[in-house]
Amino acid sequence: MKKRYDKALTTEELAAMPDEDIDYSDIPELDENFWANAVVCTPEKRGIYIKLDNDIVEWMKAQGKGYQTRINAILRTYYEAHRNH
């Protein structure tokens, strides 16, 4: 078993840690039974028209396919961080 930590680690501390040093012992294995009962849930989407700055749209498109999904993910992250304020 890997080392338990005295305090919660920050995202930066976890990102810097080698995978073999991370304690996964409290996470159950995802066995065939889990996947047999797993359900993919996607939030309901609604198409809207939104005006964005040209440079933002071009930069997002330059990241490759799925730019609208990435824009949604960015907005969701902002929403999650601020929804209870």
C-alpha positions in Angstrom: 0.0 0.0 0.0 1.2 3.5 -0.8 1.8 6.3 1.7 -1.3 8.1 3.2 -1.0 11.9 3.1 -1.3 14.1 6.2 -3.3 16.7 4.2 -5.2 17.0 1.0 -2.8 17.6 -1.9 -3.3 20.5 -4.3 -3.9 19.9 -8.0 -0.3 21.2 -8.7 1.1 18.7 -6.1 -0.8 15.8 -7.7 0.2 16.8 -11.2 3.9 16.9 -10.2 3.7 13.5 -8.5 4.8 10.4 -10.4 1.9 8.0 -11.0 3.6 5.2 -9.0 3.6 7.4 -5.9 -0.2 8.0 -6.0 -2.3 6.1 -3.5 -5.2 4.5 -5.4 -6.1 2.1 -2.6 -9.4 3.8 -1.7 -10.7 3.7 -5.3 -12.5 0.4 -6.2 -11.6 -1.5 -9.3 -13.9 -0.9 -12.3 -14.6 -4.6 -13.0 -16.9 -6.1 -15.7 -19.9 -5.8 -13.3 -19.4 -2.0 -13.1 -19.3 -1.6 -16.9 -22.3 -4.0 -17.4 -24.4 -1.6 -15.4 -22.8 1.7 -16.4 -25.0 4.3 -18.1 -23.6 7.2 -20.1 -25.3 10.4 -19.1 -25.0 13.6 -21.1 -26.6 16.8 -20.2 -29.4 18.0 -22.4 -28.1 20.6 -24.9 -29.9 23.5 -26.5 -28.6 25.2 -29.6 -28.3 29.0 -29.4 -26.8 31.8 -31.4 -24.0 33.5 -29.6 -21.7 36.3 -30.8 -18.0 35.7 -29.9 -14.9 37.7 -30.7 -13.3 36.6 -34.0 -9.9 35.9 -32.4 -11.6 33.7 -29.8 -13.5 31.6 -32.4 -10.4 31.2 -34.6 -8.2 30.2 -31.7 -10.8 27.6 -30.5 -11.2 26.2 -34.0 -7.4 26.0 -34.4 -7.4 23.6 -31.5 -9.1 21.0 -33.7 -12.4 19.3 -34.0 -14.8 19.8 -31.2 -14.3 23.5 -30.6 -17.9 24.1 -29.6 -17.7 21.3 -27.0 -14.5 22.9 -25.6 -16.2 26.3 -25.4 -19.0 24.6 -23.5 -16.5 22.9 -21.2 -14.8 26.2 -20.4 -18.2 27.8 -19.7 -19.2 24.9 -17.5 -15.9 25.1 -15.5 -16.6 28.8 -14.9 -20.2 28.1 -14.0 -19.2 25.3 -11.5 -16.6 27.6 -9.9 -19.1 30.5 -9.4 -22.6 29.1 -9.2 -22.7 29.1 -5.3 -21.3 32.7 -4.9 
